[in-house]
Amino acid sequence: MEHLFEQQFTWAEFFFTAFLLLVLYVILNFLERVLDRFTFLGKYQNNVKNFIHYTLLVYEAMVLLILSGVFVYINPPFHGILMLMLLIGGFRQIKNYLSGRIIHFDKNILVGKRLKTESTQGIISNMGRLGLKLRTNKGLHFINYSKLMTDGYMLLSGVEVGGFYQLNINPIEPDEKINYPVQLMDLLTTTPYLDWNHRPQILPSKDNSKSIKARVVVKEESHLHDLIILIQEWGYSVKVA
């Protein structure tokens, strides 16, 4: 028992551990961004991307736990008291963070989904580490994750509104040599109609066809028609899901 109050780590070991964990986090985060932007794994793309995404959710919390443990054992009496004070003072934020890790595992709660809580309802426009933002008729409404789990919520079905749309896109004259998801993403970067606070999601078909599903956010509702016409001019047929 007395060994628990003895130094077991040094500051050099703490910073070395933090460096290694940070490098791995950067690599995983980079891979997730690459898979979000480029499609090169075919039918395995979504599975690999989801695996990295959920690994990051767990890994981030593990990094904080590991570093906290190493920090305490640099100087157990002093750092232990300091960590206890931090836990007590930041209890609400820690609770929000851990609740957020759980909610992020729910595949049904995504940006663009319609969500109703006890006091409000709207479109999820952002999902952060401590809470999410709902786009309502009165503006943006922030809800922390612990309150969301305590009060409960309901996902509303129906056509997405508030600037979020899912488009079914097909090349009019398919060419086997063309990577259409990559081409479409490159073309979308030139359009003035999209809200780039929410990056478009390009999802290739799972049945090896050239069909593409795109989730986009337009700046204004009237821009949807202009966007569809523009995509059609690129040689695609478009339908709003």
WOMOTA-V287688 format. One line per field, one symbol per residue. phi: phi as a letter, one per 20 degrees, with the letter a starting at -180 (. if undefined). burial: # if it has 9 or more other C-alpha atoms within 8 Angstrom, else .. A space follows every 50 residues. Layout:
BEGIN
phi: ???
burial: ???
END
This chain:
BEGIN
phi: .fffddfccdffffffffffffffffffffffffffecdbdmfegfffff ffffffffffffgfffffffffefbgfffffffffffffdgfffffffff gffffffeecfoeeccdfdbbrdfdbceedacddedfeoececfffffff enbceeeoffcmoebddeccffcgcfeeefgffffffffeeeeeeefcfg dddffedmeefcdcdccefcgffgffffffffffoceccef
burial: ....###.#....#..##..#...#..##.##..##..#.....#...#. .###.#####..#...##.#######..##..#..##...#..####.## #.##....#.#######...#####.#..#######......#######. .##.#....#..#########.........###.#.......###....# .#.##....##########...##.###..##..####...
END
